[in-house]
Amino acid sequence: MLTGTQVKNQQPAADHRFFTIMVLAALVVVFAGFATSYYLWPITRATHLANGLPIPPSFPLVVHVHAVAFSAWMLVFVAQVRLVALGRTALHRRVGVVTACLVPILVAAGVMTAAQGARDGWNPFGVDPLSFMIVPFGDIVVFTALVTAGLFFRRRADVHKRLMLLATVGGLLPPAITRIPVLAGRPLPGFALFGALVIALAARDFWRGSSTRWLSLLIGIGILASVLMRPLIGMSAQWRAFAAWLVG
């Protein structure tokens, strides 16, 4: 039988395993989603995504900036989780400064990439490009809000790491999920995978009786609700006017 001290010591190790699994799963999703259209495109020279949408033979500079910043965030996030697991918290904090510097780059490049997509007529769900802009814009809002909160609560490790994980999963993974070959053009299975990744943290927190379980659940529900609300917002005249202004 384990003593109380042994159980207490096992809890951080279990947390480290869970967060490591989650960030590695996020990394796999990102690579699976963008392998055809970006990461492996110089090798495959694919002309279309699995849903039939064309892959341009070249991308504007802003798309490359967005891709590099996005990829850097994912890799640094994996490194940050592992540094905490290894007890290298001082180095984790120093790397966190670099991570924070990526946020404005990601946000600015994300907005400009979304606007460029609307100019190019990007509409994977067959809707008007200006209306569809609410989808990536919503991802940017989710990511920015949760990362900002995560940085604010950086001295509360239990809250900080949950906010940063949900920011990454909830704000950065949707574009990748919609491009995974087996899910492209299939919104319901794609949303099911996204929902599972978003709610996984809350499910584990409730199972473990974590003090942050309601925080994880409410944020997770908020992320999913924001996704479901975006089509209604995107069809509104107010949004279309705002999107037209962004596109210029």
PEHU-V300089 format. One record per backbone hydrogen bond with DSSP energy under -0.5 kcal/mol. NH is the residue of the N-H (numbers start at 0). CO is the residue of the C=O. If there is no record, write none. Layout:
NH:CO
NH:CO
This chain:
6:2
7:3
8:4
9:5
10:6
11:7
12:8
13:9
14:10
15:11
16:12
17:13
18:14
19:15
20:16
21:17
22:18
23:19
24:20
25:21
26:22
27:23
28:24
29:25
30:26
31:27
32:28
33:29
34:30
37:33
38:33
39:34
40:37
41:37
42:39
43:39
44:40
48:52
51:48
54:46
55:53
62:59
63:59
64:60
65:61
66:62
67:63
68:64
69:65
70:66
71:67
72:68
73:69
74:70
75:71
76:72
77:73
78:74
79:75
80:76
81:77
82:78
83:79
84:80
85:81
86:83
87:82
88:86
91:87
92:88
93:89
94:90
95:91
96:92
96:93
97:93
98:94
99:95
100:96
101:97
101:98
102:98
102:99
103:99
104:100
105:101
106:102
107:103
108:104
109:105
110:106
111:107
112:108
113:109
114:110
115:111
116:112
117:113
118:114
119:115
120:117
121:116
122:120
125:122
131:127
132:128
133:130
134:131
135:131
136:132
137:133
138:134
139:135
140:136
141:137
142:138
143:139
144:140
145:141
146:142
147:143
148:144
149:145
150:146
151:147
152:148
153:150
155:152
156:154
158:155
159:152
159:155
160:156
161:157
162:158
163:159
164:160
165:161
166:162
167:163
168:164
169:165
170:166
171:167
172:167
172:168
175:171
176:172
177:173
178:175
179:175
179:176
182:179
183:179
185:182
189:185
190:186
191:187
192:188
193:189
194:190
195:191
196:192
197:193
198:194
199:195
200:196
202:198
203:199
204:200
205:201
206:202
207:203
208:204
209:204
212:209
215:211
216:212
217:213
218:214
219:215
220:216
221:217
222:218
223:219
224:220
225:221
226:222
227:223
228:224
229:225
230:226
232:228
233:229
234:230
235:232
239:235
240:236
241:237
242:238
243:239
244:240
245:241
246:242
247:243
